[in-house]
Amino acid sequence: MSKRGWLLFAAMSVIWGVPYLFIKIAVDVLSPASLVLCRTGLAALILLPVALARGEIRPLLKHWKALLAFTVSELAVPWLLLSKAETHLSSSLTGLLIAAVPLVGAVLGWVTRTDRLDSRRLVGLGVGLLGVVALAGLDLGRGNAVALVELGVVAIGYALGPFILAHGLAGAPRIGVTAAALTLTALIYLPAGVAEFPHAWPKASVLASVAVLALLCTAIAFLLFYALIDEVGPVRSTVITYVNPAVAVVLGVLFLDESLTWSIAAGFALILAGSVLATRRSRPRPGSAQWTGSAQWTDDDTMTSHDGSVRAGALGDTRVGPADRA
């Protein structure tokens, strides 16, 4: 990987590991709906003009159903439930549980028959599930079962998004999809978000958290992530999924005095190991056809068509859009 690729990878590993910390700070004052409105509204103000200038909004009109489904599954529902969950759970535990998204994606790939589960992947799912149970068990006894269910819905939504991108928005302009989804989400939460704004002006730490979430962790992050995809390919770019939770834990411990126990570390290790096993694909045998159409396999397991566009070849490779991010 090039020096630029490593720099982008390091930046994204940190940028998409910090939202859990700032969400935790913001929801102490803002309601989940208000936070989602502020985050998506500010980010849309940045990305929508860029998308319009590039002519990436009009082509989405013919995909409006898929765009709406993507918006609901990736932003509107997950970001609300994620914010609600963090009113009860620590930011570090939230980040660790979201690390189970690849496990959900592997199951969805099997259910929809877009991917298969061999013995190695089944072992990975089992190991990852043990990790989730270990982490969830830490808080079930503290009355936080609802928050854990909410995170389960978040994980399902994050795993569904790639399917919609791959099948309903294939070939759609990336920045246009992101800008449109952010705008739609802001419009959805406009009434509730405005109605639930606090009467007093939030303190500086809350305002700063919202600004970081909207500008750095959303608008700038997506631009950098697309640059990372262009630099290293969609497969290698998803490795940040395994680094983000560790960043969330470190920040929670350092800035919010959240505890880091051996059981939490063990649970994360199990989820990480399970995710790697459950989503890692075997190299295709010479002469085998794992994808139909005029395309060839490249070294980073992406599909390169004869028109030069890049397409993902399996479930684990479709997470190349604004998915899986807090």
N, C-alpha and C positions, 0 to 999 in steps of 0.2 A: 504494500500500500504506500502511496506517495506521502510526502511530508504534509501536503495540503490535506490529504485524506485523513491522516492521523490528527491533525489540528481540528478538522471538522468533527471527527469522531469524539475527540476529547471534549469539545465544546458541547456537543449534543448529549453526551453522557452526563454532564453536569447540569445543563439547562433543563433537561426533562427529568432530572432527579430532584430539583428544588421546588416544584409547584406544591408538593405536599406540605412543606414548611410554611409557605406563604398562604396557602388555603387555611391552614390551622390558625394562623394569626388573624386572617380576615374574618373568619366565621365567628370570632369572639364578639364582633360588633355587627357585621352585615348578615342578613339572612342569606341562605343558599341561593334563592332566586335573584336577589340583588347582586350578589357576587357574580353569578353567571352572566347577568345583564352587563355589568361593568366590564368584565373580562372580554366577553365576545364583542360588545359594542365598540370598545376602544381598539381591539385588534382589527375589527372590520374597517374602522376608519383608516387604518394603515394599509391593509391589503386590498380592499375593494377598489380604490383608485388605481392601484397597480394593475389589478386584473382588468379593469375597464380600459386602461391605456393600452394593454396588450391584446385587447379584443377577446378576452377569455370568458366573458359572461354570456354573450349571445349564443354561443354553441351549446350552452348548458340547457337552453330552453326545451330542446327536444328530449332531454333526460330528466325532466323535472320530477317525475315520480321516484326515480332512483336517487336523485339529489335529496329529496325530502326524506326518503328512508335512511339515507346515509346520515343526514343531519340529526335525525332522531336517535339513531343507534350509536353514533359516535360522539355527539356533542350535547344535544338537548337533554337527554335522559341521564347519561353517565356523569356529566359535570354537575348536575343538580344533586344526584344521589351521592356522588363523591364528596361534595361539600357538606351534605347532611350527615354522612357517616363520620366525617372528621369533627363534628360537634360532640362525638362520643368516644371516638377512637384516637389514638395517638397518630401523629403524622408518619412515624416510622413504621408502625404496624400496618397502616393503610398502604403505604408504598410496597411493603413486603407482600401483602395479599394480592395487590394488583399484578405482582410478578407472575401470578398464576394464569394470566391471559393466554400465553402460548398453549397451556394445557387445554383450555377451553377450545381454542382454535383447532387443536388436533382432534378433539372429539367431534367438533362440527364438520371437519373435513371427512371424518369417517361416516357420520350420519348422512351427509349429503353425497357421499360416494365420490367426492373429488379428491380423496386421498385414502390411503389404506393404513391400517394399523398392524405392523408386524410385531413379532415378539419383543423386540427392543423397545418399540414405542409403547407397548402395553406395560412393560416394566417401568418406563419413564412416567406414564400416567399414574401408576400405582405409587411410585416414589413421590411424585409431586403432590398427589392427594394426601399422603401421609404428612407432608410438610404443611399443607393447608389446614388439615385437622389439628396439627400441633399448634399452629399459630392461632386458629380460631378458638381452640380450647382455652387459651389464655384469657379470653374476654367473655366467653359465653356465660360464665358464672357471675359476671359483673353487670348483668342486665343489658348487654350490648348486642343481643342476638339480632335485633332489627337492623343495626348498622352493618353487621356482617352479611345479612341477606342483601342489603343495598349494594354492598361491594360485589356480591355475587352477580347481581344484575348488571353492574358496571362492567365486570369482566365479560359477560355474555355480549353486551353491546359492543365493547371494544373488539371482540372476536368476530362479530357479525359484519362490522364495517368493511373489512377486506373483501368479503364475499361480494358486497354491493359494489365496491370499487372495481373488482375484477370482472363482474358480470353485467352490471348496470351502467357503470361509468368508464368502461374500458376506452382508452383513447381520449378521454375528456381532459382539458387543460388543468394541470394540478393546482396552480395558484387560483384559478377561477373557481374550482370546486371548493377549496378552502375558504376563500373570501365569501362565496355565496352561502356556504354552510354556517359560517360565523354570523353573517347578516341575518339569516333566517332564525338562528337561535336567539339572537338579540331581540328580534321582533316578537318571537314567541314569549319571551320573559319580560317584555317591556311593561305590560300592565302590572303584573305581580311584583316585579323588581322595583318599580317606582313607588308602588303602594307600600312596600315594606322597607323603604329607605329609612334609616334612623333619623329621628328628629334633630338630634345634635350632630354637628360636623364631626366625622370620625377623626380619631387621633392620627398623628403622622405615620405611625408604624402600619396602620391599616391602609392608609392611602398609598404608602410606598409598596405594600404587598400587592394591592390591586394593580398598580402600575407595572410592577415586575411581572405579574401573571399575564397581563394583557400584552405588554410590549415585548418583553424578553421571552417569556415561556410560551407565547402563542404566535404573535406576528413574526418576530425575528426568528424564532425557533423553526417555524415551518419553512422559511426561506433557506435557512442553513441546512435543514434536513433534506430539502430537495437538492441542494448543492452537494450534500454528502452522497445521495443516491447517484447523482451524475458522476461523481468522482470514483466511488468504490462499488457501485451496483446495489440493487435493492436487497440482495441477500445479506451481504456483509453489513449493510447499514442497520439491519435489525438487531445486530449484536448489542446495540446500546440498551435494548430491552433488559438485558441481564445485568447491566451496570447501574441503571437508574435507581433501583431499590436500595442498593448499597449506599448511594449518595443520600437518599432520603433518610436512611437510618443514621448516618453520620451527622447530618444537619440537625435531626431531631434531638440527638443526644447532646450535641454541642450548644445549641441555641434554645432548646425548649426543655432541657433537663429531663428528657425521656430516658427511660431505663433500657439498657441493652443487656439481656440475660443470655445465659447459655442456651436456654430453650428457644429463644427468639432466633439466635444465630443458627441453631440446628434446623429449625423450621425453614429458614431462608435457604440454607444449604440444600435441603431436600427439594424444595420448590425449584431451585436453580438447576440441580442435577436432573430432576424429572423433566423440566422444560427442554433442556438440551437433548435428552434422550428421545423425548416424545416428538420433537419437531425436526430433528436432524434427518436429512434425507440421504439415502444411498445413491451413489453415483450410478447413472444408467449404464447397462451393459452395452458394449459396442454393437450397433445394429438394432438395438431395441428402440421402440417408439413410445415415449412417455408423454408425448404431446402431438396432437395432430396439426397439420398445416405445414407450410414451407418455412421451417425454422430449424435452428441447430443449437446444440448445447454449448455454452461457453464455460470458461474455467470457473466462474463464480456461480454456476448453476442457474443462471438466468437464461431466459429464452431470447435470442436475438433473431428477429425476423429479417427477411430480405429487404424490408423497407427501412431498416435501421432502428425501428422502435424496440423498446424493451418490454417484455411481458413476463410475468411471473409464471413459473411452471407448476407450482403446488401451493397448498394452503399456506405453508410457512413462508412462502416467498411473496405472498400478496400483501404483506403488511408494509407497503411502500408509500402509503398516503398518510393523511393526518389521523392515524389510528394509534391505539394503545398508549395514548399520552394523557397524563393527568392535567 
